[in-house]
Amino acid sequence: SKTFTTQETITNAKTCRDWLVTRLGEAATPFHFVALSTNTKAVAEFGIDPANMFQFWDWVGGRYSLWSAIGLSIAMAVGYEAFEQLLAGGHAMDEHFRTAPLDSNMPVILALLGVWNGNFLGAEAYAVLPYDQYLHRLPAYLQQLDMESNGKGTAKDGARVTWATGQTVFGEPGTNGQHAFYQLIHQGTRLIPCDFLVAARTHNPLGEHHTLLLSNVLAQAEALMKGKTEAEARAELEAAGMNADEIAFQLPHRVFPGNRPSNMLLYPRLDPFTLGMLIALYEHKVFVQGVLWDVFSFDQWGVELGKVLAKAILPELTSSGPVLGHDSSTTGLIEAIRQMRQ
């Protein structure tokens, strides 16, 4: 925890400490905990030896922090050599972003496409679609990176913006998403640009599995781009032997408008270096869009109000006294929860 005050993190840490103390005693705490924080005082008060504290700069935001000491858990999970490769991949993308001309600069191009799709074509969301199970949590990771960074309605000068900023980010690994929400992307009334991510080679060469996966991701991108015309759909239905009435009924539903934008991020094989490049690519994309939208991408005041209100509500959930100081909806919900927990 950067501040060592984040409610969820400290609650979990206290639960772990209580479990440890009941078995090994209070004196064991300093020998079984390490902390990653900027708050030495709070770490020591918790019972962790500051010598076991990994510090990092106080200007490092949480959603950009995996490159710092916060990445300790990554190093522990995959080994320090792999973690260094992750860092190297991020650095390679940093250097590309810093030195590449704008017309071949991947983060800049990705950012400009997002602004074009959102501010000029009216897209309010974009889908991140990794055709790689190892990246199944990447869409959720990018949700925070993108939406917490650029989901702002105030410009840097304090004025309300008069243009759209930020987009809803969602996604699932293929081909799961194909059987869930691709219908809306292909034929729905909302424009949803897509980022496809796929490796040419797999870590798990099992039969034709990966070749099938590749054929699916390429087919989806082609279908989004080209669609299917009414003439093409009619020819298919006629070839299937349908009569005129059946064709007339089904034809409107078989047309795909096409012209749905997508990006294809293709890489040889997923490894720590490539993952580092991908994460840094999206980080720089978000930064560029923040510059274009004139918003602060490195704060998150939108999450603060809920935290403050939660502190006021917390004791009221276990109190038997009257609920005061809330709107009627929140008051009714607190009273309903009390009743259900009796």
Secondary structure, 3 states (H helix, E strand, C coil): CCCCCCHHHHHHHHHHHHHHHHHHCHHHHHHHCCEECCCHHHHHHHCCCHHHEECCCCCCCHHHCCCCHHHHHHHHHHCHHHHHHHHHHHHHHHHHHHHCCHHHCHHHHHHHHHHHHHHHCCCCEEEEEECCHHHCCHHHHHHHHHHHHHCCCECCCCCECCCCCCCEEECCCCCHHHHCCHHHHHHCCCCCCEEEEEECCCCCCCCCHHHHHHHHHHHHHHHHHHCECHHHHHHHHHHCCCCHHHHHHHHHHHCECCCCCEEEEEECCCCHHHHHHHHHHHHHHHHHHHHHHCCCCCCCHHHHHHHHHHHHHHHHHHCCCCCCCCCHHHHHHHHHHHHHCC
